[in-house]
Amino acid sequence: MAKHRIDDILQRPIHRPPSRGPAKPARDAEEEAPVFSPLPAMPSSQTAEAESLVEVAEEAVVEIAPTQDDTDDIIFEFSPEDDQPADAGLAQLLLDQNTISREILTAAEQILKQTPGRSLVELLLEQGADEEAVQRAVAEHAGLPFEPIDLEAGLDGGFDGRLLQRLGPDFCKANGVLPLRSEGSRVVIGSVKPDGVFILDEVKQRLGVAGIKLVIVTWFDIRGALEIIGVDGDEEESVDLSSILEDVDEADVAVAEISSSNEVDLEQQAGESPVIRYVNFIIQNAIKEGASDIHVEPADKKLKVRFRIDGVLFEMMNPPASMSAAITSRLKIMANLDISERRIPQDGRIRCTVQGRKLDLRVSTLPCGYGEKTVMRILDTRSINVNLEDLGFDPQTLETWQNEVKAPNGIVLVTGPTGSGKTTTLYSSLRQLDKNKLNISTVEDPIEYHLEGVTQTQTHEKIGMTFGRALKALLRQDPDVIMLGEIRDIETAHTAIQAALTGHLVLSTLHTNDAPSSITRLVNIGLEPFLVGAAVNSVLAQRLVRRLCTNCKAQEKPTEEMAEYLEMQGLQVDLAWVPRGCDKCRNTGYSGRVGIYELLVIDDQTRDIIARNPNVSEFRRLCIDRGMVSLRADGIRKVAQGLTTVPEIFRVTEAAV
């Protein structure tokens, strides 16, 4: 056998340092045989020569000098020994660009010292730094381009869905990478990290491409792209009702296995049983349509499935009436309810995963004439991750409300009927507060959404854990901000007043038609008017109105009656916005919702008025005279901006006028 040089084998120039000592004695073949080797066995005639090659390789420190071809494989720069200086340089760059404050950097560095394995960027984002600004700085520091992903374009130019499927959504989510497009023989890969050497090698192998160009992207864009793939790439199978009816048997559903962790992955269960498949079909379609509630309503010879979309119920499906018992039983099993009890109402909760999104479904069953009606409220965390600026506040009202929420003490109330967006407003307000410096606690019935950095407590009426009792306990927990789900009785109201007067900020809700009537409601509950005036800082009444579909809204000449009303409100009378209807808005002319608000700020003069205990009508008139903008007036502003219509404002504010 001819002799080989190690240079020829490695095809790279090498540098040989001084000898590290005498060669190690040869070990027995039995000792050096590995437990497992992915390589085929070596012929005995080559053993001695191979051992000499291995000894040379062990003594050599190989420095790979990239050739011109190799420089095109993966375009990035990374030096492992410069890891710590890189963090320091990045931190200074972020400070110089005013992307983060010194306070945020100090807090992140303190956590970094106590938490091995975390990265500075990750901790900065947890401290509230803007992700896009941070990632731009990361890209600049690493000498790489930053590229926002066009989520609106999606698969049509935003990113490469074919390459994404080859990589696998799970791989992309776990490693923070996303294939964006092909450029000749190279693929442009978006990554949240500039130093993922081994990950990029694996990406190159999985895609089987000649080279990779690396750009920096944000986690937000990667998650958005994966959600698009989960929605658009997951086609629902057609449901054959006749075959389902042949297999429907309540006993079959009753013996279905339930996950011990009470989490049901709807997609993994698809195909196990026709009834299970159909229930999954209902829930998945509700998520796709953006529904807030699902109603399953049995009738004499009909079974209706309705979705509440943008506050209005739409009938979506009509399964055969004979499926009613099976569907109800399946939902009860998923919610851990008693399927044998059909005489009394039951409440439960389903924790499920739909197309990669973890959701909670609050389930309520009610006996009726033709079986049991089941209603599910869909609790999606994404619906509360909304900034206050996006809720529809007038700029002046928004500034005033933000100041009220940041007050050191007092009671701040949000009022309106069920489904008017009170919880979203309160949660968005809490998210504006500095959770690192404040002790924020909530008492809710039930806990609808989980807020990071906030202590949330659920009431249990049956065991005496009421709002009043929970609030008294919270006052011994050194709170700064307390959120009460609702003020329902004199005990809770009195405790909230005392908490506000002793230096705590209390946020809560009431079910009243407008802001001024909330003050009289507290007095009617049993509180003294002077206490109400002293403790309450402000009241925000709100409604949700449907937003005109931007794809099909149009301007038309209004009717004489409408023109007269528009003229009274000081609006243009020649043309008025009207809903037309198209496929994107289910031919309703409306898509999405926007809030209208009535903010009452309690000042000293208003406190004097409250102390005299006026009636609702008188107090409301005085508030408007002092500059309060009513719900209908704010709605008319939205009409003037082309966001909604006059009939829609009338629909939601009739009881508030």
Buried (B, 14 or more C-beta within 10 A) or exposed (E): EEEEEBEEEEEBEBEEEEEEEEEEEEEEEEEEEEEEEEEEEEEEEEEEBEBBBEBBEEBBEEEEEEEEEEEBBBBBEBEEEEEEEBBEEBBEBBBEEEBBBEEBBEBBBEBBEEEEEBBBBBBBBBBEBEBBBBBBBBBBBBEBBBBBBBBEEBBEEBBBBEBBEBBEBEBBBEBBBBBBBBEEEBBBBBBBBBBBEEBBEBBBEBBEBEBBBBBBBBBBBBBBBBBBBBBEEBEEEEBEBEEBBEEBEEEBBBEBEEEEEBEBBBBEBBEEBBBBBBBBBBBBBBBBEBBBBBBBBBBEEEBBBBBBBBBEEEEBBEBBBEBBBBBBBBBBBBBEBEBEEBEEEBEBBBBBBBBBBEBBBBBBBEBEEBBBBBBBBBBBBEBBEBEBEEBBBBEEBBEBBBEBBEBEBBBBBBBBBEBBBBBBBBBBBBBEBEBEEBBBBBBBBBBBBEBEBBBBBEBEEEEEBBBBBBBBEBBEEEBBBBBBBBBBEEBBBBBBBBBBBEEBBBBBBBBBBBBBBBBBBBBEBEBBBBBBBBBBBBBBBBBBBBBBBEEBBEEEEBEEEBBEBBEEBEBEBEEBBBBBBBEEBBEBBBBBBBBBBBBBBBEEEBBEBBBEBBEBEEBBEBBBEEEBBBBBBBBBBBBBEBBBBBEBBBBBBEEBE
